[in-house]
Amino acid sequence: MDAWLTQARDAVAAAARVPASELGLSDEEAGILLARIAAHESGERTNASLLCYLVGRTQGEAHLETLAAAVRSTS
């Protein structure tokens, strides 16, 4: 993660009172990032942040690759 995203993660973790380590992003997960799909496939850059929110709400219920495949199927 870059410096901005690390700072944002730390701030979100502090606000949610969870360890920042629980919000880590691996290189594999970064490669799957759904924001890229939403921003480029949907044609609306605002969809990227909204999709990230939806994925965040479902994370833990399904593997990130499963969620990415579901999103890709809508293209």
Secondary structure, 3 states (H helix, E strand, C coil): CCHHHHHHHHHHHHHHCCCHHHHCCCHHHHHHCHHHHHHHHCCCCHHHHHHHHHHHHHECCECHHHHHHHHHCCC
